[in-house]
Amino acid sequence: MAASIPDDIFFASITEINQKLKARELSVVELTKAFCDRLERLGPGYNALALSTRKHALKAAKDVDGDLKRERFRGSVQGIPFGAKDLLTFAQHPTTWGAKPYAGQIFPYTATVLQKLGKLGGILTGKLAMVELAGGPSYRYASASLTGPGLNPWDRTRWSGGSSSGSGIAVAAGLVTYALGSETSGSILTPAAFCGVTGLRPTYGLVSRHGAMSLSWTLDKVGALCRTAEDCGHVLHAIAGADAEDPASAGKSFYYAPQFTREMKQLRVGFAPIEYTTIARLMDDAKTGAWDVAVLAIDPARRAVIDYAPPYVVVDITYLVRPGSPIASVAEADRPGVRVTAARGAATALMLQRTLKNAQLTPADSEPAAFELIREGKADAYAQNRFMLLGLADRLPGARVLDDRLDVVQLALALPKGRPTALAYVTTWMAQARRSGLVQRAIDAAGLRGVQAAPAAR
């Protein structure tokens, strides 16, 4: 009986349910009855249900139980209850396109994606509500649907997003395990985002649109809304492929084989570097999200705008003094009449603002500008990290880098404030890099003097 189905099954993944079915912990008929009951009971309250297909679903479930009993396994979607956006035809059943003029519309054929899932043992339990005509004439209005506005299951006072509104709702509320939707310009990804599920918009032509209402022939795609990215992979594996009934079919398939996925440590990540000449501009851009990750010295004055991961290197800060300068130590640089420069907004400048007692701080607009002040004799000492100053000293004969140090700064990966998930990921990644010795090997390979790997956080 449906009552024997535990509640957590309604929010389980495709893989979890499929394993239980193969192990005969559940029967497909019992599972289907439970999902049909839940869809019919709760779906109308969210304006998510266009049509229950219980009779067909129970017949299909009985057939799949027979296959599983004989160990005829057809794939990961076998026996899994799912829903489909009501712009996909299902032979001899209404396909309303979410619009009142088409409320009685019936087609004699079934959409290719539903045929494919049916052959693999997928159980269609219902057709799901949508914004009328896929949002073509009225996407701005949540109420523009034959069943009424899609109500978000997390907060019924808010919209579910569309036009695949019922698909997003049904997955989020545990009314189906996964659902098919369609997208022309955001109609899968929007309800997925609004309802907190995972949406997959396939590449154009990868999945057949035969049997789907056409909104824009050159933009329409049929895809999935699921609980996880893994579930999306299983569904795409099932529905992708060539179809002679769709002239735009790319003739390509998709094979989801996670057992052959490379380990994370074998993957290489590309990134687009942005070089800033001034710290001030970098900090301004942090407020607008113009960059995602930066290498910055940790300074308390910046924490209102950015968040830091734990430091990964500790860097000596000292002075570069101009040719002929009598300054021989850091202490001698902090005397009356000495002009000290640093890039405005840099950690060294912020440090000097707090610590200089006698010398005159002469900020420059950028690091290159600070070096020019030394070259032109307009500053006596330039504060920066030792390895950078050693490189600059080679460009100015007679200039010297002092042997002692002014202080140390800790360098860390920084992110614009308000990205806790990304910060947690970067923190974990950098901790692994330190433990593995990667940071120290990078320092040694670059020959960086005055730089040490930061101790592990406790």
One Martini backbone bead per residue (centre of mass of N, CA, C, O) as a GRO file, in nm:
protein
  458
    1MET     BB    1   0.102   0.033   0.012
    2ALA     BB    2   0.143   0.370   0.022
    3ALA     BB    3   0.198   0.382   0.338
    4SER     BB    4   0.490   0.221   0.307
    5ILE     BB    5   0.605   0.486   0.211
    6PRO     BB    6   0.850   0.681   0.272
    7ASP     BB    7   0.902   1.019   0.273
    8ASP     BB    8   1.204   1.026   0.157
    9ILE     BB    9   1.136   0.927  -0.133
   10PHE     BB   10   1.025   1.207  -0.246
   11PHE     BB   11   1.355   1.313  -0.210
   12ALA     BB   12   1.493   1.125  -0.386
   13SER     BB   13   1.696   0.992  -0.601
   14ILE     BB   14   1.731   0.810  -0.872
   15THR     BB   15   1.948   0.617  -0.763
   16GLU     BB   16   1.813   0.541  -0.495
   17ILE     BB   17   1.550   0.423  -0.612
   18ASN     BB   18   1.669   0.219  -0.813
   19GLN     BB   19   1.810   0.043  -0.597
   20LYS     BB   20   1.550  -0.039  -0.445
   21LEU     BB   21   1.413  -0.177  -0.685
   22LYS     BB   22   1.631  -0.391  -0.745
   23ALA     BB   23   1.613  -0.497  -0.433
   24ARG     BB   24   1.298  -0.508  -0.358
   25GLU     BB   25   1.204  -0.278  -0.144
   26LEU     BB   26   1.024  -0.196  -0.388
   27SER     BB   27   0.748  -0.126  -0.570
   28VAL     BB   28   0.634   0.032  -0.847
   29VAL     BB   29   0.337   0.044  -0.772
   30GLU     BB   30   0.365   0.168  -0.492
   31LEU     BB   31   0.524   0.415  -0.581
   32THR     BB   32   0.315   0.526  -0.784
   33LYS     BB   33   0.080   0.562  -0.592
   34ALA     BB   34   0.220   0.762  -0.404
   35PHE     BB   35   0.278   0.981  -0.621
   36CYS     BB   36  -0.011   1.020  -0.719
   37ASP     BB   37  -0.131   1.105  -0.452
   38ARG     BB   38   0.053   1.353  -0.409
   39LEU     BB   39  -0.005   1.504  -0.672
   40GLU     BB   40  -0.321   1.522  -0.632
   41ARG     BB   41  -0.312   1.660  -0.346
   42LEU     BB   42  -0.081   1.903  -0.394
   43GLY     BB   43  -0.073   2.024  -0.680
   44PRO     BB   44  -0.326   2.221  -0.681
   45GLY     BB   45  -0.211   2.411  -0.447
   46TYR     BB   46   0.025   2.507  -0.674
   47ASN     BB   47  -0.064   2.493  -0.972
   48ALA     BB   48   0.088   2.212  -1.111
   49LEU     BB   49  -0.162   2.050  -1.229
   50ALA     BB   50  -0.295   1.933  -1.538
   51LEU     BB   51  -0.250   1.597  -1.542
   52SER     BB   52  -0.343   1.288  -1.461
   53THR     BB   53  -0.176   0.945  -1.523
   54ARG     BB   54  -0.252   0.694  -1.347
   55LYS     BB   55  -0.348   0.463  -1.528
   56HIS     BB   56  -0.095   0.446  -1.698
   57ALA     BB   57   0.114   0.422  -1.466
   58LEU     BB   58   0.017   0.152  -1.340
   59LYS     BB   59   0.061  -0.019  -1.592
   60ALA     BB   60   0.364   0.041  -1.622
   61ALA     BB   61   0.448  -0.057  -1.338
   62LYS     BB   62   0.373  -0.353  -1.374
   63ASP     BB   63   0.575  -0.406  -1.604
   64VAL     BB   64   0.834  -0.329  -1.445
   65ASP     BB   65   0.810  -0.539  -1.225
   66GLY     BB   66   0.846  -0.774  -1.421
   67ASP     BB   67   1.131  -0.697  -1.516
   68LEU     BB   68   1.272  -0.698  -1.237
   69LYS     BB   69   1.209  -0.993  -1.166
   70ARG     BB   70   1.383  -1.074  -1.443
   71GLU     BB   71   1.631  -0.876  -1.470
   72ARG     BB   72   1.535  -0.623  -1.662
   73PHE     BB   73   1.757  -0.385  -1.719
   74ARG     BB   74   1.720  -0.027  -1.849
   75GLY     BB   75   1.809   0.170  -1.619
   76SER     BB   76   1.787   0.450  -1.408
   77VAL     BB   77   1.467   0.524  -1.493
   78GLN     BB   78   1.354   0.271  -1.391
   79GLY     BB   79   1.054   0.326  -1.212
   80ILE     BB   80   1.043   0.642  -1.235
   81PRO     BB   81   0.874   0.907  -1.135
   82PHE     BB   82   0.725   1.154  -1.361
   83GLY     BB   83   0.712   1.470  -1.528
   84ALA     BB   84   0.537   1.690  -1.774
   85LYS     BB   85   0.512   1.930  -1.968
   86ASP     BB   86   0.213   2.073  -2.132
   87LEU     BB   87   0.380   2.058  -2.440
   88LEU     BB   88   0.369   1.747  -2.437
   89THR     BB   89   0.278   1.486  -2.602
   90PHE     BB   90  -0.003   1.250  -2.523
   91ALA     BB   91  -0.166   1.012  -2.632
   92GLN     BB   92  -0.507   1.075  -2.581
   93HIS     BB   93  -0.426   1.345  -2.435
   94PRO     BB   94  -0.420   1.636  -2.305
   95THR     BB   95  -0.280   1.947  -2.462
   96THR     BB   96  -0.281   2.288  -2.353
   97TRP     BB   97  -0.033   2.496  -2.318
   98GLY     BB   98  -0.176   2.671  -2.080
   99ALA     BB   99  -0.444   2.727  -2.262
  100LYS     BB  100  -0.776   2.771  -2.305
  101PRO     BB  101  -0.811   2.719  -2.624
  102TYR     BB  102  -0.649   2.416  -2.555
  103ALA     BB  103  -0.802   2.230  -2.341
  104GLY     BB  104  -0.903   1.997  -2.575
  105GLN     BB  105  -0.633   1.904  -2.680
  106ILE     BB  106  -0.554   1.628  -2.909
  107PHE     BB  107  -0.316   1.377  -2.974
  108PRO     BB  108  -0.199   1.081  -3.160
  109TYR     BB  109   0.086   1.147  -3.026
  110THR     BB  110   0.416   1.107  -2.892
  111ALA     BB  111   0.670   1.230  -2.763
  112THR     BB  112   0.991   1.137  -2.789
  113VAL     BB  113   1.080   1.162  -2.489
  114LEU     BB  114   0.846   0.979  -2.382
  115GLN     BB  115   0.918   0.730  -2.540
  116LYS     BB  116   1.200   0.684  -2.427
  117LEU     BB  117   1.121   0.659  -2.128
  118GLY     BB  118   0.918   0.426  -2.167
  119LYS     BB  119   1.130   0.214  -2.276
  120LEU     BB  120   1.296   0.249  -1.985
  121GLY     BB  121   1.056   0.267  -1.749
  122GLY     BB  122   0.916   0.521  -1.725
  123ILE     BB  123   0.684   0.715  -1.505
  124LEU     BB  124   0.402   0.880  -1.594
  125THR     BB  125   0.199   1.082  -1.363
  126GLY     BB  126   0.214   1.378  -1.515
  127LYS     BB  127   0.097   1.690  -1.614
  128LEU     BB  128   0.240   2.014  -1.620
  129ALA     BB  129   0.235   2.323  -1.559
  130MET     BB  130   0.207   2.646  -1.744
  131VAL     BB  131   0.276   2.898  -1.920
  132GLU     BB  132   0.125   3.031  -2.164
  133LEU     BB  133   0.277   2.950  -2.446
  134ALA     BB  134   0.563   2.967  -2.299
  135GLY     BB  135   0.544   3.299  -2.264
  136GLY     BB  136   0.520   3.461  -2.526
  137PRO     BB  137   0.272   3.681  -2.446
  138SER     BB  138   0.298   3.640  -2.086
  139TYR     BB  139   0.558   3.628  -1.887
  140ARG     BB  140   0.496   3.866  -1.676
  141TYR     BB  141   0.252   3.667  -1.585
  142ALA     BB  142   0.173   3.436  -1.349
  143SER     BB  143  -0.149   3.407  -1.425
  144ALA     BB  144  -0.068   3.295  -1.721
  145SER     BB  145  -0.270   3.026  -1.662
  146LEU     BB  146  -0.490   2.771  -1.657
  147THR     BB  147  -0.415   2.701  -1.333
  148GLY     BB  148  -0.248   2.933  -1.252
  149PRO     BB  149  -0.027   3.041  -1.044
  150GLY     BB  150   0.279   2.953  -0.954
  151LEU     BB  151   0.360   2.808  -0.642
  152ASN     BB  152   0.590   2.825  -0.412
  153PRO     BB  153   0.687   2.576  -0.187
  154TRP     BB  154   0.852   2.780   0.007
  155ASP     BB  155   0.643   3.026  -0.093
  156ARG     BB  156   0.312   3.096  -0.173
  157THR     BB  157   0.365   3.418  -0.228
  158ARG     BB  158   0.541   3.304  -0.458
  159TRP     BB  159   0.690   3.245  -0.744
  160SER     BB  160   0.816   2.976  -0.952
  161GLY     BB  161   0.832   3.034  -1.228
  162GLY     BB  162   0.919   3.024  -1.587
  163SER     BB  163   0.727   2.818  -1.779
  164SER     BB  164   0.817   2.557  -1.593
  165SER     BB  165   0.645   2.556  -1.323
  166GLY     BB  166   0.546   2.265  -1.251
  167SER     BB  167   0.828   2.134  -1.259
  168GLY     BB  168   0.958   2.288  -1.024
  169ILE     BB  169   0.748   2.226  -0.808
  170ALA     BB  170   0.738   1.910  -0.814
  171VAL     BB  171   1.030   1.866  -0.727
  172ALA     BB  172   1.043   2.042  -0.466
  173ALA     BB  173   0.769   1.884  -0.339
  174GLY     BB  174   0.773   1.570  -0.412
  175LEU     BB  175   0.581   1.476  -0.673
  176VAL     BB  176   0.852   1.415  -0.818
  177THR     BB  177   1.168   1.324  -0.919
  178TYR     BB  178   1.118   1.437  -1.213
  179ALA     BB  179   1.130   1.680  -1.494
  180LEU     BB  180   1.000   1.816  -1.779
  181GLY     BB  181   1.110   2.077  -1.994
  182SER     BB  182   1.134   2.409  -2.140
  183GLU     BB  183   1.352   2.624  -2.358
  184THR     BB  184   1.417   2.957  -2.487
  185SER     BB  185   1.445   3.189  -2.224
  186GLY     BB  186   1.451   3.045  -1.905
  187SER     BB  187   1.223   2.798  -1.853
  188ILE     BB  188   1.421   2.624  -1.665
  189LEU     BB  189   1.614   2.805  -1.489
  190THR     BB  190   1.409   2.973  -1.334
  191PRO     BB  191   1.248   2.755  -1.170
  192ALA     BB  192   1.500   2.628  -1.051
  193ALA     BB  193   1.590   2.876  -0.891
  194PHE     BB  194   1.322   2.944  -0.737
  195CYS     BB  195   1.293   2.621  -0.626
  196GLY     BB  196   1.575   2.471  -0.568
  197VAL     BB  197   1.683   2.329  -0.830
  198THR     BB  198   1.794   2.131  -1.107
  199GLY     BB  199   1.887   2.261  -1.423
  200LEU     BB  200   1.872   2.145  -1.779
  201ARG     BB  201   2.005   2.296  -2.072
  202PRO     BB  202   2.042   2.192  -2.365
  203THR     BB  203   2.169   2.165  -2.648
  204TYR     BB  204   2.095   2.240  -2.947
  205GLY     BB  205   1.967   1.927  -3.081
  206LEU     BB  206   2.006   1.693  -2.863
  207VAL     BB  207   1.691   1.716  -2.821
  208SER     BB  208   1.393   1.629  -2.901
  209ARG     BB  209   1.084   1.821  -3.022
  210HIS     BB  210   0.893   1.611  -3.079
  211GLY     BB  211   0.578   1.715  -2.949
  212ALA     BB  212   0.647   2.017  -2.917
  213MET     BB  213   0.587   2.321  -2.865
  214SER     BB  214   0.635   2.605  -3.063
  215LEU     BB  215   0.809   2.918  -3.026
  216SER     BB  216   1.126   2.879  -3.124
  217TRP     BB  217   1.286   2.699  -3.352
  218THR     BB  218   1.597   2.818  -3.281
  219LEU     BB  219   1.559   2.780  -2.933
  220ASP     BB  220   1.436   2.523  -2.857
  221LYS     BB  221   1.432   2.318  -2.551
  222VAL     BB  222   1.470   2.001  -2.395
  223GLY     BB  223   1.454   1.927  -2.038
  224ALA     BB  224   1.563   1.918  -1.691
  225LEU     BB  225   1.427   1.865  -1.355
  226CYS     BB  226   1.612   1.824  -1.050
  227ARG     BB  227   1.796   1.752  -0.762
  228THR     BB  228   2.054   1.683  -0.942
  229ALA     BB  229   2.316   1.658  -1.155
  230GLU     BB  230   2.307   1.352  -1.176
  231ASP     BB  231   2.013   1.331  -1.265
  232CYS     BB  232   2.049   1.492  -1.524
  233GLY     BB  233   2.239   1.284  -1.653
  234HIS     BB  234   2.034   1.051  -1.668
  235VAL     BB  235   1.818   1.194  -1.838
  236LEU     BB  236   1.991   1.278  -2.081
  237HIS     BB  237   2.071   0.994  -2.159
  238ALA     BB  238   1.768   0.916  -2.231
  239ILE     BB  239   1.681   1.179  -2.438
  240ALA     BB  240   1.906   1.174  -2.616
  241GLY     BB  241   1.922   1.214  -2.972
  242ALA     BB  242   1.828   1.112  -3.258
  243ASP     BB  243   1.564   1.260  -3.491
  244ALA     BB  244   1.371   1.254  -3.778
  245GLU     BB  245   1.127   1.443  -3.657
  246ASP     BB  246   1.375   1.650  -3.617
  247PRO     BB  247   1.537   1.875  -3.818
  248ALA     BB  248   1.735   1.986  -3.565
  249SER     BB  249   1.887   1.745  -3.522
  250ALA     BB  250   2.226   1.655  -3.440
  251GLY     BB  251   2.285   1.338  -3.399
  252LYS     BB  252   2.338   1.323  -3.085
  253SER     BB  253   2.475   1.196  -2.790
  254PHE     BB  254   2.452   1.098  -2.433
  255TYR     BB  255   2.696   0.987  -2.186
  256TYR     BB  256   2.653   0.863  -1.860
  257ALA     BB  257   2.979   0.798  -1.682
  258PRO     BB  258   3.091   0.825  -1.364
  259GLN     BB  259   3.302   0.583  -1.348
  260PHE     BB  260   3.498   0.766  -1.565
  261THR     BB  261   3.570   0.989  -1.392
  262ARG     BB  262   3.788   1.208  -1.312
  263GLU     BB  263   3.984   1.322  -1.097
  264MET     BB  264   4.025   1.626  -0.960
  265LYS     BB  265   4.348   1.627  -0.977
  266GLN     BB  266   4.325   1.604  -1.312
  267LEU     BB  267   4.217   1.881  -1.327
  268ARG     BB  268   4.184   2.181  -1.522
  269VAL     BB  269   4.178   2.537  -1.465
  270GLY     BB  270   4.040   2.813  -1.601
  271PHE     BB  271   4.134   3.169  -1.634
  272ALA     BB  272   4.072   3.529  -1.605
  273PRO     BB  273   4.287   3.772  -1.588
  274ILE     BB  274   4.327   4.066  -1.372
  275GLU     BB  275   4.494   4.377  -1.387
  276TYR     BB  276   4.595   4.590  -1.126
  277THR     BB  277   4.732   4.917  -1.052
  278THR     BB  278   4.507   4.958  -0.824
  279ILE     BB  279   4.359   4.909  -0.522
  280ALA     BB  280   4.115   5.094  -0.536
  281ARG     BB  281   3.984   4.957  -0.782
  282LEU     BB  282   3.963   4.675  -0.671
  283MET     BB  283   3.771   4.753  -0.435
  284ASP     BB  284   3.545   4.869  -0.609
  285ASP     BB  285   3.498   4.598  -0.777
  286ALA     BB  286   3.402   4.424  -0.535
  287LYS     BB  287   3.114   4.565  -0.519
  288THR     BB  288   3.036   4.456  -0.835
  289GLY     BB  289   3.175   4.175  -0.926
  290ALA     BB  290   3.428   4.188  -1.139
  291TRP     BB  291   3.547   3.978  -0.938
  292ASP     BB  292   3.630   3.664  -0.762
  293VAL     BB  293   3.956   3.642  -0.730
  294ALA     BB  294   4.222   3.739  -0.500
  295VAL     BB  295   4.549   3.858  -0.430
  296LEU     BB  296   4.597   3.944  -0.080
  297ALA     BB  297   4.658   4.135   0.175
  298ILE     BB  298   4.610   4.133   0.503
  299ASP     BB  299   4.355   4.370   0.619
  300PRO     BB  300   4.128   4.515   0.827
  301ALA     BB  301   4.031   4.755   0.630
  302ARG     BB  302   3.895   4.534   0.411
  303ARG     BB  303   3.651   4.365   0.557
  304ALA     BB  304   3.398   4.530   0.444
  305VAL     BB  305   3.444   4.405   0.133
  306ILE     BB  306   3.609   4.144   0.217
  307ASP     BB  307   3.708   3.799   0.206
  308TYR     BB  308   3.912   3.560   0.373
  309ALA     BB  309   4.127   3.333   0.349
  310PRO     BB  310   4.359   3.167   0.461
  311PRO     BB  311   4.677   3.192   0.468
  312TYR     BB  312   4.972   3.088   0.251
  313VAL     BB  313   5.168   3.341   0.294
  314VAL     BB  314   5.479   3.493   0.406
  315VAL     BB  315   5.593   3.839   0.388
  316ASP     BB  316   5.843   4.047   0.348
  317ILE     BB  317   5.897   4.381   0.468
  318THR     BB  318   6.061   4.657   0.305
  319TYR     BB  319   6.328   4.852   0.161
  320LEU     BB  320   6.386   5.080  -0.102
  321VAL     BB  321   6.674   5.257  -0.183
  322ARG     BB  322   6.834   5.505  -0.312
  323PRO     BB  323   7.088   5.616  -0.458
  324GLY     BB  324   7.310   5.715  -0.195
  325SER     BB  325   7.183   5.627   0.052
  326PRO     BB  326   7.225   5.619   0.416
  327ILE     BB  327   7.028   5.403   0.454
  328ALA     BB  328   7.062   5.086   0.660
  329SER     BB  329   6.770   5.081   0.802
  330VAL     BB  330   6.455   5.079   0.911
  331ALA     BB  331   6.493   5.284   1.143
  332GLU     BB  332   6.626   5.511   0.956
  333ALA     BB  333   6.355   5.569   0.788
  334ASP     BB  334   6.227   5.689   1.074
  335ARG     BB  335   6.291   6.007   0.996
  336PRO     BB  336   6.335   6.314   0.966
  337GLY     BB  337   6.300   6.387   0.610
  338VAL     BB  338   6.186   6.119   0.527
  339ARG     BB  339   6.072   5.967   0.223
  340VAL     BB  340   5.784   5.759   0.203
  341THR     BB  341   5.669   5.498  -0.012
  342ALA     BB  342   5.342   5.388  -0.145
  343ALA     BB  343   5.071   5.233  -0.240
  344ARG     BB  344   4.765   5.324  -0.254
  345GLY     BB  345   4.597   5.082  -0.043
  346ALA     BB  346   4.812   4.921   0.040
  347ALA     BB  347   4.929   4.736   0.297
  348THR     BB  348   5.181   4.913   0.339
  349ALA     BB  349   5.034   5.185   0.364
  350LEU     BB  350   4.854   5.105   0.602
  351MET     BB  351   5.087   5.040   0.792
  352LEU     BB  352   5.233   5.321   0.786
  353GLN     BB  353   4.996   5.486   0.900
  354ARG     BB  354   5.033   5.333   1.189
  355THR     BB  355   5.376   5.347   1.234
  356LEU     BB  356   5.472   5.612   1.160
  357LYS     BB  357   5.650   5.892   1.328
  358ASN     BB  358   5.864   6.079   1.131
  359ALA     BB  359   5.816   6.021   0.861
  360GLN     BB  360   5.715   6.079   0.526
  361LEU     BB  361   5.421   6.011   0.360
  362THR     BB  362   5.424   5.922  -0.006
  363PRO     BB  363   5.188   5.853  -0.200
  364ALA     BB  364   5.097   5.643  -0.465
  365ASP     BB  365   4.889   5.526  -0.720
  366SER     BB  366   5.119   5.304  -0.766
  367GLU     BB  367   5.376   5.096  -0.797
  368PRO     BB  368   5.517   5.229  -1.040
  369ALA     BB  369   5.498   5.516  -0.915
  370ALA     BB  370   5.677   5.460  -0.669
  371PHE     BB  371   5.935   5.391  -0.828
  372GLU     BB  372   5.957   5.669  -0.970
  373LEU     BB  373   6.018   5.831  -0.713
  374ILE     BB  374   6.292   5.701  -0.673
  375ARG     BB  375   6.421   5.755  -0.952
  376GLU     BB  376   6.360   6.085  -0.919
  377GLY     BB  377   6.408   6.168  -0.601
  378LYS     BB  378   6.106   6.193  -0.439
  379ALA     BB  379   6.218   5.944  -0.277
  380ASP     BB  380   6.388   5.732  -0.029
  381ALA     BB  381   6.155   5.507   0.026
  382TYR     BB  382   6.026   5.170  -0.056
  383ALA     BB  383   5.744   4.987   0.027
  384GLN     BB  384   5.775   4.623   0.014
  385ASN     BB  385   5.829   4.333  -0.098
  386ARG     BB  386   6.122   4.174  -0.135
  387PHE     BB  387   6.094   4.027  -0.417
  388MET     BB  388   6.011   4.286  -0.570
  389LEU     BB  389   6.254   4.472  -0.497
  390LEU     BB  390   6.480   4.300  -0.622
  391GLY     BB  391   6.382   4.346  -0.913
  392LEU     BB  392   6.401   4.663  -0.910
  393ALA     BB  393   6.704   4.699  -0.841
  394ASP     BB  394   6.806   4.605  -1.128
  395ARG     BB  395   6.680   4.883  -1.264
  396LEU     BB  396   6.863   5.050  -1.031
  397PRO     BB  397   7.151   5.162  -1.000
  398GLY     BB  398   7.234   5.160  -0.643
  399ALA     BB  399   7.010   5.026  -0.534
  400ARG     BB  400   6.857   4.913  -0.217
  401VAL     BB  401   6.797   4.632  -0.010
  402LEU     BB  402   6.717   4.575   0.293
  403ASP     BB  403   6.789   4.334   0.530
  404ASP     BB  404   6.578   4.416   0.698
  405ARG     BB  405   6.254   4.436   0.855
  406LEU     BB  406   5.946   4.585   0.898
  407ASP     BB  407   5.759   4.332   0.818
  408VAL     BB  408   5.467   4.129   0.784
  409VAL     BB  409   5.267   3.957   0.540
  410GLN     BB  410   4.958   3.814   0.447
  411LEU     BB  411   4.859   3.596   0.201
  412ALA     BB  412   4.541   3.578   0.021
  413LEU     BB  413   4.239   3.475  -0.067
  414ALA     BB  414   3.992   3.684  -0.219
  415LEU     BB  415   3.647   3.793  -0.170
  416PRO     BB  416   3.366   3.908  -0.215
  417LYS     BB  417   3.129   3.987  -0.023
  418GLY     BB  418   2.884   3.724   0.013
  419ARG     BB  419   3.049   3.418  -0.044
  420PRO     BB  420   3.041   3.142   0.137
  421THR     BB  421   3.075   2.901  -0.058
  422ALA     BB  422   3.332   2.996  -0.204
  423LEU     BB  423   3.503   3.032   0.052
  424ALA     BB  424   3.496   2.737   0.143
  425TYR     BB  425   3.631   2.620  -0.108
  426VAL     BB  426   3.897   2.785  -0.103
  427THR     BB  427   3.984   2.696   0.178
  428THR     BB  428   4.007   2.392   0.117
  429TRP     BB  429   4.202   2.407  -0.120
  430MET     BB  430   4.438   2.554   0.030
  431ALA     BB  431   4.478   2.344   0.252
  432GLN     BB  432   4.565   2.120   0.056
  433ALA     BB  433   4.810   2.272  -0.067
  434ARG     BB  434   4.970   2.287   0.197
  435ARG     BB  435   4.976   1.986   0.283
  436SER     BB  436   5.111   1.887  -0.002
  437GLY     BB  437   5.339   2.126  -0.077
  438LEU     BB  438   5.267   2.323  -0.313
  439VAL     BB  439   5.347   2.600  -0.202
  440GLN     BB  440   5.650   2.544  -0.149
  441ARG     BB  441   5.720   2.458  -0.440
  442ALA     BB  442   5.650   2.732  -0.569
  443ILE     BB  443   5.856   2.900  -0.414
  444ASP     BB  444   6.110   2.742  -0.504
  445ALA     BB  445   6.071   2.764  -0.816
  446ALA     BB  446   6.074   3.097  -0.799
  447GLY     BB  447   6.279   3.212  -0.588
  448LEU     BB  448   6.154   3.338  -0.316
  449ARG     BB  449   6.246   3.593  -0.125
  450GLY     BB  450   6.082   3.632   0.179
  451VAL     BB  451   5.917   3.353   0.153
  452GLN     BB  452   5.651   3.172   0.322
  453ALA     BB  453   5.475   2.932   0.440
  454ALA     BB  454   5.197   2.907   0.597
  455PRO     BB  455   5.065   2.806   0.861
  456ALA     BB  456   4.848   2.608   0.979
  457ALA     BB  457   4.541   2.609   1.074
  458ARG     BB  458   4.372   2.580   1.413
   0.00000   0.00000   0.00000
